[in-house]
Amino acid sequence: MAAPQLLVHHPDDNVGVVVVEGLNAGTDMLCVITHDNSDFRLTANDDIPIGHKVALKDLAVGDTVIKYGEDIGKVVAPVAKGGHVHTQNLKTKRW
């Protein structure tokens, strides 16, 4: 198998993490779910830095973002499947 560009840590996650430098919009990413080593393909909609998140499905305002099978915050601006998920569209629920 080729090296993945995106890792998904838990089957319930709705975001994955970019694991390569220089991921460009339009890249057909190899995505691996580390829980069971299964894989799928997803196209990146944006240039996304290493370590940042990608939406695995369309996310609407108010949706909960799940990473590592855990609630990590809420969506505050819509994100299309394959889009960059970061501080511009994700906020903690603590404040």
C-alpha contacts under 8 A as a table, 3 or more apart, distances in Angstrom:
res1	aa1	res2	aa2	distance
2	A	30	L	7.89
3	A	30	L	7.55
4	P	7	L	7.08
4	P	19	V	7.51
4	P	29	M	7.09
4	P	30	L	4.82
4	P	31	C	5.58
4	P	32	V	6.39
5	Q	18	V	5.78
5	Q	19	V	5.35
5	Q	20	V	5.58
5	Q	23	L	7.85
5	Q	29	M	5.61
5	Q	30	L	5.62
5	Q	31	C	6.21
6	L	16	G	6.01
6	L	17	V	5.34
6	L	18	V	4.51
6	L	19	V	5.61
6	L	20	V	7.79
6	L	29	M	6.73
6	L	30	L	6.47
6	L	31	C	4.64
6	L	32	V	6.49
7	L	16	G	5.37
7	L	17	V	5.24
7	L	18	V	6.60
7	L	19	V	6.92
7	L	31	C	5.69
7	L	32	V	5.11
7	L	33	I	6.02
7	L	34	T	6.76
8	V	11	P	7.42
8	V	13	D	6.81
8	V	15	V	6.93
8	V	16	G	4.47
8	V	17	V	6.49
8	V	31	C	7.12
8	V	32	V	6.03
8	V	33	I	4.57
8	V	34	T	6.14
8	V	67	K	7.89
8	V	68	Y	7.87
9	H	13	D	7.12
9	H	16	G	7.33
9	H	33	I	5.72
9	H	34	T	5.13
9	H	35	H	6.02
9	H	67	K	7.08
9	H	68	Y	5.28
9	H	69	G	7.63
10	H	13	D	5.44
10	H	33	I	6.61
10	H	34	T	6.95
10	H	35	H	5.65
10	H	67	K	7.16
10	H	68	Y	5.25
10	H	69	G	5.39
11	P	33	I	6.82
11	P	35	H	6.90
11	P	69	G	7.36
12	D	66	I	7.07
12	D	67	K	7.96
12	D	69	G	5.58
13	D	16	G	7.26
13	D	65	V	7.66
13	D	66	I	4.75
13	D	67	K	4.98
13	D	68	Y	6.44
13	D	69	G	5.54
13	D	70	E	7.83
14	N	55	A	6.17
14	N	56	L	5.15
14	N	57	K	6.50
14	N	65	V	6.33
14	N	66	I	5.47
14	N	67	K	6.87
15	V	53	K	5.95
15	V	54	V	5.27
15	V	55	A	4.62
15	V	56	L	5.19
15	V	57	K	7.93
15	V	65	V	7.05
15	V	66	I	6.58
15	V	67	K	6.17
15	V	85	V	7.83
16	G	53	K	5.43
16	G	54	V	5.31
16	G	55	A	6.79
16	G	56	L	6.84
16	G	67	K	7.35
17	V	50	I	7.68
17	V	51	G	5.73
17	V	52	H	5.63
17	V	53	K	4.59
17	V	54	V	6.33
18	V	23	L	7.71
18	V	48	I	7.33
18	V	49	P	7.02
18	V	50	I	5.03
18	V	51	G	5.26
18	V	52	H	5.74
18	V	53	K	6.27
18	V	54	V	7.24
19	V	50	I	5.38
19	V	51	G	6.09
20	V	23	L	6.52
20	V	49	P	7.94
20	V	50	I	5.43
21	E	49	P	6.46
21	E	50	I	5.24
22	G	47	D	7.42
22	G	48	I	7.27
22	G	49	P	6.41
22	G	50	I	7.27
23	L	27	T	6.95
23	L	44	A	7.96
23	L	47	D	5.69
23	L	48	I	5.52
23	L	49	P	6.51
23	L	50	I	7.46
24	N	27	T	5.80
24	N	44	A	7.09
24	N	46	D	6.41
24	N	47	D	4.22
24	N	48	I	6.53
25	A	43	T	7.77
25	A	44	A	5.11
25	A	45	N	4.88
25	A	46	D	4.14
25	A	47	D	4.67
25	A	48	I	7.56
26	G	43	T	5.84
26	G	44	A	5.30
26	G	45	N	5.87
26	G	46	D	7.28
27	T	43	T	5.49
27	T	44	A	5.40
28	D	41	R	6.50
28	D	42	L	5.74
28	D	43	T	4.42
28	D	44	A	6.65
29	M	41	R	5.54
29	M	42	L	5.26
29	M	43	T	5.80
29	M	44	A	6.99
30	L	39	D	6.97
30	L	40	F	6.21
30	L	41	R	5.04
30	L	42	L	6.92
31	C	39	D	5.40
31	C	40	F	5.30
31	C	41	R	5.77
31	C	42	L	7.02
32	V	37	N	6.01
32	V	38	S	5.74
32	V	39	D	4.31
32	V	40	F	6.63
33	I	36	D	6.12
33	I	37	N	5.29
33	I	38	S	5.38
33	I	39	D	6.02
34	T	37	N	4.88
34	T	38	S	7.31
42	L	56	L	7.78
42	L	82	G	6.51
43	T	82	G	5.73
44	A	47	D	7.36
44	A	48	I	7.90
44	A	54	V	7.67
44	A	82	G	4.63
44	A	83	G	6.28
45	N	81	K	7.87
45	N	82	G	5.19
45	N	83	G	5.08
45	N	84	H	7.47
46	D	82	G	7.64
46	D	83	G	5.95
46	D	84	H	6.20
47	D	84	H	7.77
48	I	52	H	6.57
48	I	53	K	7.89
48	I	54	V	7.92
48	I	84	H	6.12
49	P	52	H	5.71
52	H	84	H	7.38
52	H	85	V	7.04
52	H	86	H	6.79
53	K	84	H	6.03
53	K	85	V	5.02
53	K	86	H	6.61
54	V	81	K	7.73
54	V	82	G	5.70
54	V	83	G	5.46
54	V	84	H	4.90
54	V	85	V	5.42
55	A	58	D	6.76
55	A	59	L	7.16
55	A	79	V	6.87
55	A	80	A	6.83
55	A	81	K	5.08
55	A	82	G	5.19
55	A	83	G	5.43
55	A	84	H	6.63
55	A	85	V	6.28
56	L	81	K	5.32
56	L	82	G	6.08
57	K	80	A	6.73
57	K	81	K	4.22
57	K	82	G	7.19
58	D	78	P	7.68
58	D	79	V	5.86
58	D	80	A	4.42
58	D	81	K	4.49
59	L	63	D	6.24
59	L	75	V	7.00
59	L	78	P	5.74
59	L	79	V	5.09
59	L	80	A	6.29
59	L	81	K	7.34
60	A	63	D	5.58
60	A	75	V	6.49
60	A	76	V	7.90
60	A	77	A	6.97
60	A	78	P	4.70
60	A	79	V	6.62
61	V	74	K	7.53
61	V	75	V	4.91
61	V	76	V	4.96
61	V	77	A	5.35
61	V	78	P	5.48
62	G	74	K	5.63
62	G	75	V	5.20
62	G	76	V	6.32
63	D	74	K	5.56
63	D	75	V	5.35
64	T	71	D	6.41
64	T	72	I	7.48
64	T	73	G	5.86
64	T	74	K	4.59
64	T	75	V	6.41
65	V	71	D	5.85
65	V	72	I	5.74
65	V	73	G	5.50
65	V	74	K	5.76
65	V	75	V	6.86
65	V	90	L	7.90
66	I	69	G	5.70
66	I	70	E	5.19
66	I	71	D	4.77
66	I	72	I	5.92
66	I	73	G	7.73
67	K	70	E	5.37
67	K	71	D	6.68
67	K	72	I	6.50
72	I	92	T	6.63
72	I	93	K	7.99
73	G	90	L	6.37
73	G	91	K	5.42
73	G	92	T	4.28
73	G	93	K	5.35
74	K	90	L	5.62
74	K	91	K	5.52
74	K	92	T	6.27
74	K	93	K	6.38
75	V	78	P	6.85
75	V	89	N	5.59
75	V	90	L	4.69
75	V	91	K	6.57
76	V	88	Q	7.92
76	V	89	N	4.96
76	V	90	L	5.67
76	V	91	K	6.71
77	A	88	Q	7.44
77	A	89	N	4.66
77	A	90	L	7.42
78	P	89	N	6.96
79	V	83	G	5.77
79	V	84	H	7.35
79	V	85	V	7.11
79	V	89	N	7.30
80	A	83	G	5.27
85	V	88	Q	7.51
85	V	89	N	6.24
85	V	90	L	6.57
86	H	89	N	5.86
86	H	90	L	5.60
87	T	90	L	5.10
87	T	91	K	6.42
92	T	95	W	6.72
